[in-house]
Amino acid sequence: MSATAARGPGTVHRILLLTHRWAGILLGLVMLLLGITGSVLSFQREIEAALHPALFRPSGPPNPDLGYAEMLTRAEAALRAPVGTLRPPDAVWPVWTAQPQRMRGGGGGGGAAAAPGAPGGNAAGAPRSAGSSDAPGGGVAGAPRGAASSDVPGGGAAGAPRGAASSDVPGGGAAGAPRGAAPSDAPGGDAAGAPRSTASADAPGSTSGAGRAAASGGAPGGGTPAGSPGRPGAGAPAGNSFETVYLDPATGALLGRRDPRGGFVSINRQLHESLMLREWGGRDAVGWFGVLLLIFCLSGIWLWWPRGPLLPALVQFRRRPALILQLDLHRLVGIWMAVVLTVVAISGVVIVFPAWFRPLLGVAAPTPPAAAAPRREPMRIDADAAVAAALAHLPGQAVTGLTPPSRQRPAWNVTLRPADGDAEVRVRSSVSIDPWEGTVLEERGPRTRSLGEELIAMQRWLHGGQLLGWTGRILVFLSGIAMPVLFVTGLAAWLLRRRNLRRTAARRRAIQANVSSVGAGAD
């Protein structure tokens, strides 16, 4: 926002004006990109459903006989690999979705060789595949997967935001909040801003880089041991570890499959989270652009603030001359979006750099849990029983995801949200269920987190606007669209001012030349 004539040319004012102007001119294109991609991510799941309607069109209402155990078996057969995360239908995606476990090298989702002891033919500690933290289901209780570090809202420590690549962390999101390696359009993808992350070891459903137990159709959830002839899909080649399958809730049939990494939403997410430069510090760079956005907002408010009545300044819009038109449009869009952009900027910085805020909020840095000793006896609790135990522990919740036991965490992980809450706030709590006894091993969510942890965790949902429902998401969408408007109007005002200065200087030179010629003629 540019300065108004009402404020004097003090030193502070001058410094802020020059900083605001030149930072906007030099870095405005990047801010424009982050704004537009953040707007797209505010409605990423709706966009995915619109772009691929055949994948999200069930043949009828959900069949109650097709529970989690049955759908886990069908998903594994469709993926030809152990399932990393299974997500039930919801209002936006009314189909079952599943992704395979990820191997560290990005290889296929095939699991390790089965051991005879555990259901599905493996011991509780036998690795399925070396799943990375951005595997489906990664993320903290209460925050979807974050970027590649748990320093981001959504991934990592209890209540930590995702986005970052360490276990410090909520999906990232707008201006400055990168999300993790996982594609935004994968099942359970997070909104805006939002940037997912490689989830930390203690995040629900994550393996902290450790391999998951060699899952098979016989693992909790049904089927026969991995690799046995009776298992659906047995002997098929391992599937794409980034592939998502979509299953009809009415019949359990495969609706389709796709690798979302090259899709429209995924590209927007990669740009928003790391400018597609994750391996070269792109995520941190986006975080610093979040700091820059905060400086833009605060300096813009200072420069705009009128000495006279406030209300007229909030609606002042003059159409002529062109310079005044551009300045007034810049001021109006900036001041009306300033509060939303400030919230987006702060939440984005918290998502990317949660370690800056933990000491202020009295939150300890997260520590990965110790690896559990392998157990050879068969698991007795299947997927349906694990979900039932989680819902009995937290009544009034809706299940948003299920992650099978892993080598690092040999437990079922069930993610939940309040049943009467917004479906887009997809993870508020997670419950770990013992696969042998069916008891609750751990709960992570608002009931168990401190106030500081909860504040950090909620930044992911605040960043994308989901915390305020449709109103919040629309405001975040508009704030992203405001970025290109502010850049274009600010640049246009600067160019028009320079043109006017050149014209004024030319007139002065012409007048001086005329005066000189008249004087010479008089002589």
C-alpha positions as CSV (number, residue, x, y, z in Angstrom):
1,M,0.0,0.0,0.0
2,S,1.4,3.4,-0.9
3,A,1.6,6.4,1.3
4,T,-1.1,9.0,1.4
5,A,-0.4,12.6,1.1
6,A,-1.8,13.1,4.6
7,R,1.4,11.7,6.2
8,G,4.5,13.7,6.4
9,P,7.8,12.8,4.9
10,G,9.5,11.7,8.2
11,T,12.6,9.5,8.2
12,V,10.7,6.4,9.3
13,H,8.0,7.0,6.8
14,R,10.6,7.5,4.0
15,I,12.4,4.3,4.9
16,L,9.2,2.3,5.1
17,L,8.0,3.7,1.7
18,L,11.3,2.9,0.0
19,T,11.4,-0.6,1.5
20,H,7.8,-1.3,0.6
21,R,8.2,0.0,-3.0
22,W,11.5,-1.6,-4.0
23,A,10.9,-4.9,-2.2
24,G,7.5,-5.1,-4.0
25,I,9.0,-4.2,-7.4
26,L,12.0,-6.6,-7.1
27,L,10.3,-9.6,-5.4
28,G,6.7,-9.0,-6.4
29,L,6.6,-11.7,-9.0
30,V,7.5,-14.4,-6.5
31,M,4.9,-13.0,-4.1
32,L,2.4,-13.0,-7.0
33,L,3.2,-16.7,-7.6
34,L,2.8,-17.7,-3.9
35,G,-0.5,-15.8,-3.8
36,I,-2.1,-17.5,-6.8
37,T,-0.9,-21.0,-5.8
38,G,-2.2,-20.4,-2.3
39,S,-5.6,-19.5,-3.7
40,V,-5.6,-22.7,-5.7
41,L,-4.7,-24.8,-2.7
42,S,-7.5,-23.3,-0.7
43,F,-9.9,-25.4,-2.8
44,Q,-7.5,-28.1,-3.9
45,R,-9.8,-31.1,-3.2
46,E,-12.8,-29.5,-4.9
47,I,-10.5,-28.8,-7.9
48,E,-9.3,-32.3,-8.0
49,A,-12.8,-33.7,-8.0
50,A,-13.8,-31.3,-10.8
51,L,-10.7,-32.2,-12.9
52,H,-11.2,-36.0,-12.5
53,P,-14.9,-36.5,-12.1
54,A,-14.9,-40.2,-13.0
55,L,-12.6,-41.0,-10.0
56,F,-15.0,-39.3,-7.5
57,R,-18.4,-40.5,-8.8
58,P,-19.6,-43.4,-6.7
59,S,-22.3,-45.8,-8.1
60,G,-24.5,-45.4,-5.0
61,P,-24.5,-44.8,-1.3
62,P,-21.8,-46.5,0.9
63,N,-22.3,-50.2,1.5
64,P,-22.1,-50.8,5.3
65,D,-20.8,-54.3,4.7
66,L,-17.7,-52.8,3.1
67,G,-15.7,-51.9,6.2
68,Y,-12.2,-50.8,6.7
69,A,-10.8,-54.4,6.8
70,E,-12.5,-55.3,3.5
71,M,-11.5,-52.0,1.8
72,L,-8.0,-52.4,3.0
73,T,-7.7,-55.7,1.3
74,R,-9.3,-54.4,-1.9
75,A,-7.0,-51.4,-1.9
76,E,-3.9,-53.5,-1.5
77,A,-5.0,-55.7,-4.4
78,A,-5.5,-52.6,-6.5
79,L,-2.2,-51.1,-5.6
80,R,-0.3,-54.4,-5.8
81,A,1.6,-53.2,-2.7
82,P,1.0,-52.7,1.0
83,V,-1.3,-49.8,1.8
84,G,0.2,-46.8,3.5
85,T,-3.0,-44.9,4.2
86,L,-6.6,-45.7,3.7
87,R,-9.1,-42.8,3.7
88,P,-12.9,-43.2,3.9
89,P,-15.4,-41.2,1.9
90,D,-16.3,-37.7,3.0
91,A,-18.5,-34.8,1.7
92,V,-15.8,-33.6,-0.8
93,W,-14.3,-36.9,-1.9
94,P,-17.2,-39.4,-1.6
95,V,-15.0,-42.4,-2.4
96,W,-12.4,-44.5,-0.6
97,T,-8.8,-43.5,-1.5
98,A,-5.6,-45.3,-0.7
99,Q,-1.9,-44.8,-1.3
100,P,0.9,-47.4,-0.9
101,Q,3.7,-47.1,1.5
102,R,6.7,-45.3,0.2
103,M,10.2,-46.6,-0.1
104,R,13.0,-44.2,0.7
105,G,14.3,-44.2,-2.8
106,G,10.9,-43.5,-4.2
107,G,10.7,-47.0,-5.5
108,G,7.6,-49.1,-5.8
109,G,5.4,-49.8,-3.0
110,G,6.2,-53.4,-2.7
111,G,6.6,-54.7,0.8
112,A,9.4,-56.7,2.3
113,A,9.3,-60.4,2.4
114,A,6.7,-61.7,4.7
115,A,7.6,-63.4,8.0
116,P,5.3,-66.2,9.1
117,G,4.4,-64.8,12.5
118,A,2.4,-61.7,12.0
119,P,-1.0,-61.4,10.2
120,G,-0.2,-61.1,6.6
121,G,2.8,-63.2,7.0
122,N,5.1,-60.8,8.8
123,A,6.4,-60.2,12.2
124,A,5.2,-57.0,13.8
125,G,8.6,-55.5,13.3
126,A,9.3,-56.7,9.7
127,P,9.5,-53.8,7.4
128,R,6.9,-53.4,4.7
129,S,8.8,-50.8,2.8
130,A,11.1,-48.1,4.0
131,G,8.3,-45.6,4.1
132,S,9.2,-41.9,4.1
133,S,7.6,-39.5,6.3
134,D,5.7,-38.0,3.5
135,A,4.0,-41.3,3.0
136,P,0.2,-41.1,3.2
137,G,-0.9,-40.6,6.7
138,G,2.0,-38.6,7.7
139,G,1.4,-35.6,9.9
140,V,0.7,-34.7,13.4
141,A,-2.5,-35.3,15.3
142,G,-4.5,-32.2,14.5
143,A,-2.4,-31.2,11.5
144,P,-2.2,-32.8,8.1
145,R,1.1,-33.7,6.7
146,G,3.6,-30.9,6.6
147,A,6.4,-30.1,4.4
148,A,9.6,-32.1,4.6
149,S,10.1,-31.3,8.2
150,S,8.1,-31.4,11.2
151,D,8.9,-27.9,11.8
152,V,5.9,-27.1,9.8
153,P,2.3,-27.1,11.0
154,G,0.9,-30.5,10.3
155,G,3.9,-32.7,10.8
156,G,6.1,-33.6,13.6
157,A,5.7,-32.9,17.3
158,A,2.5,-32.9,19.1
159,G,0.6,-30.0,17.8
160,A,3.5,-28.9,15.6
161,P,2.5,-27.4,12.3
162,R,3.2,-29.2,9.1
163,G,5.4,-28.3,6.2
164,A,8.9,-28.6,7.4
165,A,11.1,-31.5,6.9
166,S,12.1,-32.2,10.4
167,S,10.2,-33.5,13.3
168,D,10.0,-30.1,14.7
169,V,7.0,-29.2,13.3
170,P,1.3,-28.2,10.7
171,G,0.0,-27.5,4.6
172,G,1.7,-25.4,4.8
173,G,-0.2,-23.1,2.9
174,A,-0.2,-19.6,1.8
175,A,2.6,-17.2,1.4
176,G,5.4,-18.9,2.8
177,A,4.2,-22.1,4.1
178,P,5.6,-24.9,2.1
179,R,4.3,-28.3,2.4
180,G,5.9,-31.6,2.1
181,A,6.9,-33.8,-0.6
182,A,3.6,-35.5,-0.8
183,P,1.4,-34.3,-3.6
184,S,-1.3,-32.0,-2.5
185,D,-3.9,-33.9,-4.5
186,A,-3.2,-37.2,-2.9
187,P,-5.9,-38.6,-0.7
188,G,-6.2,-36.5,2.4
189,G,-4.3,-33.7,0.7
190,D,-4.2,-30.6,2.7
191,A,-5.4,-27.2,1.7
192,A,-3.6,-24.0,1.0
193,G,-1.7,-22.9,1.8
194,A,-1.0,-25.8,2.9
195,P,1.8,-26.7,2.3
196,R,2.2,-31.7,3.2
197,S,5.4,-32.6,4.8
198,T,7.4,-35.6,5.4
199,A,5.8,-36.4,8.7
200,S,7.8,-36.9,11.8
201,A,8.2,-40.2,13.6
202,D,5.7,-39.4,16.2
203,A,3.1,-38.1,13.7
204,P,0.1,-40.3,13.4
205,G,0.6,-42.6,10.6
206,S,4.2,-41.8,9.9
207,T,7.1,-44.1,10.0
208,S,9.8,-41.6,10.5
209,G,11.7,-43.1,7.7
210,A,11.5,-46.6,9.1
211,G,10.0,-49.3,7.1
212,R,6.5,-50.4,7.8
213,A,5.8,-54.0,8.7
214,A,5.7,-56.3,5.7
215,A,2.0,-55.8,5.1
216,S,-0.1,-57.9,3.1
217,G,-3.7,-58.7,2.7
218,G,-3.4,-60.9,5.7
219,A,-2.2,-58.1,7.9
220,P,-4.8,-56.6,10.1
221,G,-7.5,-55.9,7.7
222,G,-7.8,-59.2,6.1
223,G,-6.4,-61.2,3.2
224,T,-3.8,-63.9,3.1
225,P,-0.1,-63.6,3.7
226,A,1.9,-61.5,1.3
227,G,3.0,-63.3,-1.7
228,S,0.7,-66.3,-1.2
229,P,-1.3,-67.5,-4.2
230,G,-4.6,-66.8,-2.6
231,R,-4.0,-63.2,-2.0
232,P,-5.7,-60.8,-4.6
233,G,-3.0,-59.4,-6.7
234,A,-0.3,-61.8,-5.4
235,G,2.6,-62.1,-7.7
236,A,1.8,-58.8,-9.5
237,P,4.6,-56.4,-9.9
238,A,4.9,-53.7,-7.2
239,G,2.9,-50.6,-8.0
240,N,3.9,-47.0,-8.3
241,S,4.7,-45.8,-4.7
242,F,3.1,-42.4,-5.5
243,E,0.0,-43.8,-7.1
244,T,-3.5,-43.3,-5.6
245,V,-6.4,-45.7,-6.1
246,Y,-10.0,-44.7,-5.9
247,L,-12.6,-47.3,-4.7
248,D,-16.4,-47.2,-5.0
249,P,-18.0,-47.2,-1.5
250,A,-21.1,-48.9,-2.9
251,T,-19.4,-51.9,-4.5
252,G,-15.7,-51.8,-3.5
253,A,-14.8,-51.8,-7.2
254,L,-11.8,-49.9,-8.5
255,L,-12.9,-46.6,-10.0
256,G,-9.4,-45.7,-11.3
257,R,-5.9,-44.9,-10.4
258,R,-3.5,-42.0,-11.0
259,D,-0.1,-40.6,-10.1
260,P,-1.0,-37.1,-8.9
261,R,2.6,-35.7,-9.0
262,G,2.3,-34.1,-12.4
263,G,-1.3,-32.8,-11.8
264,F,-2.4,-29.3,-11.7
265,V,-2.9,-29.2,-7.9
266,S,0.4,-31.0,-7.2
267,I,2.4,-28.5,-9.3
268,N,0.7,-25.6,-7.5
269,R,1.6,-27.2,-4.2
270,Q,5.2,-27.7,-5.1
271,L,5.4,-24.1,-6.3
272,H,3.7,-22.8,-3.1
273,E,5.8,-24.9,-0.7
274,S,9.2,-24.6,-2.2
275,L,9.1,-22.9,-5.6
276,M,10.0,-26.3,-7.0
277,L,13.4,-25.9,-5.4
278,R,13.0,-28.1,-2.3
279,E,16.4,-29.6,-2.7
280,W,18.0,-26.2,-2.9
281,G,16.5,-24.6,0.1
282,G,13.2,-23.6,-1.6
283,R,11.2,-24.4,1.5
284,D,13.1,-22.0,3.7
285,A,13.1,-19.4,0.9
286,V,9.3,-19.5,0.9
287,G,9.3,-19.1,4.7
288,W,11.3,-16.0,4.3
289,F,8.9,-14.7,1.7
290,G,6.3,-15.2,4.5
291,V,8.4,-12.8,6.7
292,L,8.5,-10.4,3.7
293,L,4.7,-10.6,3.3
294,L,4.3,-9.7,7.0
295,I,6.6,-6.7,6.5
296,F,4.6,-5.6,3.5
297,C,1.4,-5.8,5.5
298,L,2.7,-3.8,8.5
299,S,4.5,-1.2,6.4
300,G,1.5,-0.9,4.1
301,I,-0.9,-0.2,7.0
302,W,1.5,2.4,8.4
303,L,1.9,4.1,5.0
304,W,-1.9,4.1,4.3
305,W,-3.0,5.2,7.8
306,P,-4.8,8.6,7.4
307,R,-4.5,11.6,9.7
308,G,-8.2,12.4,9.1
309,P,-11.3,10.3,9.4
310,L,-10.8,6.6,8.9
311,L,-14.0,5.6,7.1
312,P,-13.6,7.8,4.0
313,A,-10.1,6.5,3.6
314,L,-11.4,2.9,3.5
315,V,-13.7,3.6,0.5
316,Q,-11.8,6.4,-1.3
317,F,-11.6,5.5,-5.0
318,R,-10.8,8.1,-7.7
319,R,-10.7,7.1,-11.4
320,R,-8.7,9.9,-12.8
321,P,-5.9,10.6,-13.5
322,A,-4.4,7.1,-14.2
323,L,-1.8,7.4,-11.4
324,I,-4.4,8.2,-8.8
325,L,-6.6,5.3,-10.0
326,Q,-3.7,2.8,-9.6
327,L,-2.8,4.2,-6.2
328,D,-6.3,4.1,-4.9
329,L,-6.9,0.6,-6.2
330,H,-3.6,-0.5,-4.5
331,R,-4.6,1.1,-1.2
332,L,-8.1,-0.2,-1.1
333,V,-7.2,-3.8,-2.0
334,G,-4.3,-3.7,0.4
335,I,-6.0,-2.3,3.4
336,W,-9.1,-4.5,3.0
337,M,-6.9,-7.6,2.7
338,A,-4.3,-6.5,5.2
339,V,-5.7,-8.5,8.2
340,V,-6.1,-11.7,6.3
341,L,-2.7,-11.4,4.7
342,T,-1.1,-10.7,8.1
343,V,-2.7,-13.9,9.5
344,V,-1.7,-15.9,6.5
345,A,1.9,-14.5,6.7
346,I,2.3,-15.3,10.4
347,S,0.8,-18.8,10.2
348,G,3.0,-19.5,7.2
349,V,6.1,-18.5,9.1
350,V,5.1,-20.7,12.0
351,I,4.5,-23.6,9.7
352,V,8.0,-23.3,8.1
353,F,9.9,-22.1,11.2
354,P,8.1,-23.6,14.2
355,A,11.4,-23.7,16.2
356,W,11.3,-19.9,16.3
357,F,8.1,-20.0,18.3
358,R,8.4,-23.0,20.5
359,P,10.5,-21.2,23.2
360,L,7.9,-18.4,23.3
361,L,5.1,-20.8,23.8
362,G,6.9,-23.1,26.2
363,V,6.8,-26.1,23.8
364,A,9.7,-28.6,23.9
365,A,11.3,-29.8,20.7
366,P,9.8,-33.1,19.6
367,T,11.7,-36.3,20.0
368,P,11.1,-39.4,17.9
369,P,9.8,-42.4,19.9
370,A,12.1,-45.3,20.5
371,A,11.7,-48.2,18.1
372,A,9.5,-50.9,19.6
373,A,10.9,-54.4,19.9
374,P,9.5,-56.7,17.2
375,R,6.8,-59.2,18.2
376,R,6.6,-62.5,16.5
377,E,3.0,-63.5,17.4
378,P,0.2,-62.8,15.0
379,M,-1.7,-59.5,15.4
380,R,-5.2,-60.1,16.6
381,I,-6.8,-56.7,15.9
382,D,-7.9,-56.0,12.4
383,A,-8.7,-52.6,10.8
384,D,-12.4,-52.6,11.7
385,A,-11.6,-53.4,15.4
386,A,-8.9,-50.7,15.5
387,V,-11.3,-48.1,14.1
388,A,-14.0,-49.2,16.6
389,A,-11.6,-48.9,19.5
390,A,-10.5,-45.4,18.4
391,L,-14.2,-44.3,18.1
392,A,-15.0,-45.8,21.5
393,H,-12.1,-43.9,23.0
394,L,-13.1,-40.6,21.3
395,P,-16.9,-40.6,20.8
396,G,-18.4,-38.0,18.6
397,Q,-15.5,-38.1,16.1
398,A,-15.4,-39.0,12.4
399,V,-12.6,-41.1,11.0
400,T,-10.5,-39.4,8.4
401,G,-7.7,-41.9,7.8
402,L,-6.2,-45.3,8.8
403,T,-2.6,-46.2,8.8
404,P,-1.6,-49.9,9.3
405,P,1.1,-50.9,11.8
406,S,4.7,-50.1,10.9
407,R,8.1,-51.3,12.0
408,Q,8.8,-48.0,13.8
409,R,5.3,-47.9,15.4
410,P,3.7,-51.3,15.5
411,A,0.3,-49.9,16.0
412,W,-2.8,-48.9,14.1
413,N,-3.0,-45.2,13.7
414,V,-6.5,-43.7,13.3
415,T,-6.9,-40.0,12.5
416,L,-10.1,-38.2,13.5
417,R,-12.0,-34.9,13.4
418,P,-15.1,-33.8,15.2
419,A,-18.2,-35.3,13.5
420,D,-20.0,-32.0,13.6
421,G,-16.9,-30.0,12.4
422,D,-15.8,-28.8,8.9
423,A,-14.8,-31.8,6.8
424,E,-11.8,-29.9,5.5
425,V,-10.2,-29.8,8.9
426,R,-9.3,-33.4,8.3
427,V,-7.1,-34.2,11.3
428,R,-7.6,-32.9,14.8
429,S,-6.7,-36.0,16.8
430,S,-5.0,-39.4,16.3
431,V,-5.3,-42.5,18.3
432,S,-2.8,-45.4,18.3
433,I,-4.3,-48.9,18.8
434,D,-2.3,-51.9,20.0
435,P,-2.7,-54.5,17.2
436,W,-2.5,-57.4,19.6
437,E,-4.7,-56.2,22.5
438,G,-6.9,-53.5,21.0
439,T,-6.0,-51.0,23.7
440,V,-5.3,-47.4,23.2
441,L,-1.5,-46.8,23.2
442,E,-1.5,-43.1,22.6
443,E,-3.9,-40.2,21.9
444,R,-2.6,-37.0,20.3
445,G,-5.0,-34.1,20.0
446,P,-6.6,-31.1,21.7
447,R,-7.2,-33.1,24.9
448,T,-3.5,-34.1,25.3
449,R,-1.7,-31.1,23.8
450,S,-0.6,-28.1,25.8
451,L,-2.0,-24.7,24.8
452,G,1.3,-23.8,23.0
453,E,1.3,-27.1,21.1
454,E,-2.3,-26.6,20.1
455,L,-1.6,-23.0,18.9
456,I,1.3,-24.3,16.7
457,A,-0.8,-27.2,15.4
458,M,-3.8,-25.0,14.5
459,Q,-1.7,-22.7,12.3
460,R,-1.9,-25.2,9.4
461,W,-5.7,-25.0,9.4
462,L,-5.6,-21.2,10.0
463,H,-3.2,-20.8,7.1
464,G,-5.6,-22.4,4.6
465,G,-8.7,-20.9,6.2
466,Q,-10.3,-24.2,7.0
467,L,-10.5,-23.3,10.7
468,L,-13.2,-20.7,9.8
469,G,-15.1,-22.9,7.4
470,W,-16.2,-21.6,4.0
471,T,-15.8,-18.0,5.1
472,G,-12.1,-18.6,6.0
473,R,-11.3,-20.4,2.8
474,I,-12.9,-17.7,0.7
475,L,-11.0,-15.0,2.5
476,V,-7.7,-16.9,2.0
477,F,-8.6,-17.4,-1.6
478,L,-9.2,-13.6,-2.1
479,S,-6.0,-12.8,-0.2
480,G,-4.1,-14.9,-2.7
481,I,-5.8,-13.2,-5.7
482,A,-5.0,-9.8,-4.0
483,M,-1.3,-10.5,-4.4
484,P,-1.2,-10.1,-8.2
485,V,-3.5,-7.1,-8.0
486,L,-1.2,-5.4,-5.5
487,F,1.9,-6.2,-7.6
488,V,0.3,-4.9,-10.9
489,T,-1.2,-1.7,-9.4
490,G,2.0,-1.0,-7.4
491,L,4.2,-1.5,-10.5
492,A,1.8,0.6,-12.7
493,A,1.8,3.4,-10.2
494,W,5.6,3.4,-10.1
495,L,5.9,3.4,-13.9
496,L,3.3,6.2,-14.2
497,R,5.0,8.3,-11.7
498,R,8.3,7.9,-13.5
499,R,6.6,8.8,-16.8
500,N,5.1,11.9,-15.2
501,L,8.5,12.9,-13.8
502,R,10.1,12.5,-17.2
503,R,7.4,14.7,-18.8
504,T,7.7,17.3,-16.1
505,A,11.5,17.4,-16.6
506,A,11.1,17.7,-20.4
507,R,8.7,20.6,-20.0
508,R,11.1,22.4,-17.7
509,R,13.9,21.9,-20.1
510,A,11.7,23.2,-22.9
511,I,10.7,26.3,-20.9
512,Q,14.3,26.9,-20.0
513,A,15.3,26.6,-23.7
514,N,12.6,29.0,-24.7
515,V,13.6,31.5,-22.0
516,S,17.2,31.2,-23.2
517,S,16.3,31.7,-26.8
518,V,14.1,34.8,-26.0
519,G,16.9,36.2,-24.0
520,A,19.4,35.7,-26.8
521,G,17.0,37.3,-29.3
522,A,16.6,40.4,-27.1
523,D,20.4,40.8,-27.0
